[in-house]
Amino acid sequence: MQPSSTTSKWMGLILCVAAIIGYLVFDHFTSNQDITHLPEANIEIQTQSVNGIQFNLRSAAFTDQELAIGYEVIGGGLEANDLVCRFYNDGKLIEETTGGAVYTIRDHHEYLSAGTSKGLDRLPNRLNLTVEILSRSNASASAHDGAVQFHLMLDKSS
């Protein structure tokens, strides 16, 4: 027995509505999150600027599972710029990452996290850490033209 054309239309409409709701739910949970204030800093805040963008390194953590930082971006976040974060120990590259959480505080003011879990087993318990953040305008196809570096000693915690 074949479904009637009215039943087919209703089934199509229900599937379209379900797809739209699914997309909206997915977009809500994967888009930037808004926060009203910055998380507490767990290190002495370091500030550097390049190309009109201010970067404030506010947190850092090193465990057996992850090496992570949190930094504030004022004057142009990920909407306007491509940002890359590189981690070095004693000048040797640990990892380069472009991912992490993004929290919007207000226009052109974001808090971002970056981290890695790769290669941590070969690192000492105390890092002479350099964090390099590279930036480039999203409108540019050229190489990253701005960079800031932060330096700190970071002990592994459990």
DOVOMI-883096 format. One record per residue (C-alpha): residue in one letter; chain; x, y, z. Coordinates in steps of 0.25 Angstrom, whole numbers, plus 5000, padded with zeros to 4 digits. Layout:
N
[rec A A [X Y Z]] ...
This chain:
158
[rec M A [5000 5000 5000]] [rec Q A [5006 5014 4996]] [rec P A [5005 5026 5005]] [rec S A [4996 5037 5000]] [rec S A [5002 5049 4995]] [rec T A [4997 5057 5007]] [rec T A [5004 5048 5016]] [rec S A [5017 5049 5008]] [rec K A [5016 5064 5009]] [rec W A [5014 5064 5024]] [rec M A [5026 5054 5026]] [rec G A [5035 5063 5017]] [rec L A [5031 5075 5025]] [rec I A [5034 5068 5038]] [rec L A [5047 5064 5033]] [rec C A [5051 5078 5029]] [rec V A [5046 5083 5042]] [rec A A [5055 5073 5050]] [rec A A [5067 5076 5041]] [rec I A [5066 5091 5044]] [rec I A [5064 5088 5059]] [rec G A [5076 5079 5059]] [rec Y A [5085 5089 5052]] [rec L A [5081 5100 5062]] [rec V A [5084 5091 5074]] [rec F A [5097 5087 5067]] [rec D A [5101 5102 5064]] [rec H A [5097 5106 5079]] [rec F A [5107 5096 5085]] [rec T A [5118 5098 5075]] [rec S A [5118 5113 5074]] [rec N A [5126 5123 5082]] [rec Q A [5121 5124 5096]] [rec D A [5119 5137 5103]] [rec I A [5124 5140 5117]] [rec T A [5122 5153 5125]] [rec H A [5136 5153 5132]] [rec L A [5150 5147 5130]] [rec P A [5154 5134 5138]] [rec E A [5163 5137 5149]] [rec A A [5178 5137 5145]] [rec N A [5187 5126 5151]] [rec I A [5200 5132 5146]] [rec E A [5205 5146 5146]] [rec I A [5198 5153 5134]] [rec Q A [5207 5156 5122]] [rec T A [5203 5166 5112]] [rec Q A [5208 5168 5097]] [rec S A [5202 5175 5085]] [rec V A [5204 5173 5070]] [rec N A [5197 5179 5058]] [rec G A [5187 5186 5068]] [rec I A [5183 5174 5075]] [rec Q A [5186 5172 5090]] [rec F A [5189 5158 5096]] [rec N A [5189 5156 5111]] [rec L A [5194 5142 5115]] [rec R A [5186 5139 5127]] [rec S A [5187 5124 5131]] [rec A A [5196 5112 5128]] [rec A A [5195 5098 5133]] [rec F A [5204 5085 5130]] [rec T A [5199 5071 5134]] [rec D A [5202 5057 5129]] [rec Q A [5190 5059 5120]] [rec E A [5191 5073 5115]] [rec L A [5199 5086 5113]] [rec A A [5189 5097 5112]] [rec I A [5188 5112 5113]] [rec G A [5177 5123 5114]] [rec Y A [5179 5137 5107]] [rec E A [5171 5149 5105]] [rec V A [5170 5156 5092]] [rec I A [5166 5170 5091]] [rec G A [5165 5178 5077]] [rec G A [5162 5166 5068]] [rec G A [5159 5152 5071]] [rec L A [5156 5140 5062]] [rec E A [5145 5147 5054]] [rec A A [5156 5156 5048]] [rec N A [5169 5148 5050]] [rec D A [5175 5134 5048]] [rec L A [5182 5131 5061]] [rec V A [5192 5120 5063]] [rec C A [5199 5116 5076]] [rec R A [5212 5109 5077]] [rec F A [5218 5103 5090]] [rec Y A [5233 5102 5092]] [rec N A [5242 5096 5103]] [rec D A [5256 5102 5103]] [rec G A [5254 5107 5089]] [rec K A [5250 5093 5083]] [rec L A [5236 5092 5077]] [rec I A [5226 5084 5085]] [rec E A [5214 5086 5077]] [rec E A [5206 5096 5068]] [rec T A [5191 5097 5070]] [rec T A [5180 5105 5064]] [rec G A [5169 5099 5072]] [rec G A [5163 5102 5086]] [rec A A [5151 5108 5093]] [rec V A [5146 5123 5089]] [rec Y A [5139 5131 5099]] [rec T A [5133 5145 5095]] [rec I A [5133 5155 5105]] [rec R A [5129 5167 5096]] [rec D A [5132 5172 5082]] [rec H A [5146 5170 5079]] [rec H A [5149 5164 5093]] [rec E A [5151 5149 5094]] [rec Y A [5157 5139 5103]] [rec L A [5163 5127 5096]] [rec S A [5169 5114 5101]] [rec A A [5180 5106 5094]] [rec G A [5186 5093 5097]] [rec T A [5193 5080 5093]] [rec S A [5193 5066 5098]] [rec K A [5204 5061 5088]] [rec G A [5218 5058 5093]] [rec L A [5216 5061 5107]] [rec D A [5223 5048 5112]] [rec R A [5236 5053 5106]] [rec L A [5236 5066 5114]] [rec P A [5243 5069 5127]] [rec N A [5235 5072 5140]] [rec R A [5239 5087 5139]] [rec L A [5237 5094 5126]] [rec N A [5245 5106 5121]] [rec L A [5232 5110 5113]] [rec T A [5231 5119 5101]] [rec V A [5217 5122 5096]] [rec E A [5217 5128 5082]] [rec I A [5204 5134 5077]] [rec L A [5204 5137 5062]] [rec S A [5193 5145 5055]] [rec R A [5189 5149 5041]] [rec S A [5176 5156 5036]] [rec N A [5166 5147 5031]] [rec A A [5165 5156 5019]] [rec S A [5180 5153 5016]] [rec A A [5185 5141 5008]] [rec S A [5199 5144 5012]] [rec A A [5207 5137 5023]] [rec H A [5205 5141 5038]] [rec D A [5211 5155 5039]] [rec G A [5210 5157 5054]] [rec A A [5215 5149 5066]] [rec V A [5216 5151 5081]] [rec Q A [5224 5142 5090]] [rec F A [5222 5139 5105]] [rec H A [5232 5133 5114]] [rec L A [5230 5125 5127]] [rec M A [5235 5114 5136]] [rec L A [5224 5104 5138]] [rec D A [5224 5092 5147]] [rec K A [5216 5079 5144]] [rec S A [5204 5077 5153]] [rec S A [5197 5065 5156]] 
